[in-house]
C-alpha cells in the first residue's frame, strides 16, 4: 500500500462562506495539507472541489528495458505503467551530473467532486502548477490531446457529472482504471529537479476553466 496516513486534523489557511439553500457552505481555497477539499470556481460559484489523494516521487526505473520487467531493482512495475504511451522525448529526464541534481518524476494524484446540480468542467491539465519555496515553477505533462492522454491513469480535463441526491459527481469514475487504483485519483505527472524536492513545502496551484484559484501544500 503506497498511500501515506492522512492526518485527521488539518488547517485550512483561508476560507469564505456562502449561503446556499438556506445553509452556509464553507469554500476553502488554501490548505496546509493534502486530503483537504479546496474549491475552485468564479466568484459566487459554481465551485468544483479538488482533493489531492497523494503525492510522491515516482520510481519507474529502466522502464524502457523490457528485460528489466519484474526486477524490483531496475523497474517499479506500478510506476512504469504511469509512463506508458509517452514518447522517448516526453519521458526523458534531464541529467545534471556536475550538480548532482537530475530531474525526477513526481506525481500528484487528484480527484474532482461536483456538489452542484449541473455538470461542471474540470481544470485543464495546464491549469495546474507546482511552486517551491524558491519560486521555481513546474508544469505537469500535457498530452497532445489533453482530453485523451496516452494512458488511462493520467489526468484529463473532463466534465464532472452533477450531484445525484446526497452523492457528489466524481472524477475519476469509480470503475475507471484511475478510479479503481489504490490512489483513486488521476495522475498529474511532473519533472522536478531533485533539489527542488527539498524546497518544501511544494505548493500545488489550481486554476479553474471559468475562473477561481486554489492551492494545496503537498505532503512531500
Beta strands, then each sheet from edge to edge (+ up, - down):
strand 1: 12-20
strand 2: 23-31
strand 3: 38-40
strand 4: 48-57
strand 5: 103-114
strand 6: 120-121
strand 7: 128-131
strand 8: 137-138
strand 9: 159-160
strand 10: 169-171
strand 11: 186-193
strand 12: 203-207
strand 13: 213-217
sheet 1: 1+ 2- 13- 12+ 7- 8+
sheet 2: 3+ 4- 5+ 10-
sheet 3: 3+ 4- 5+ 11-
sheet 4: 6+ 9-
end
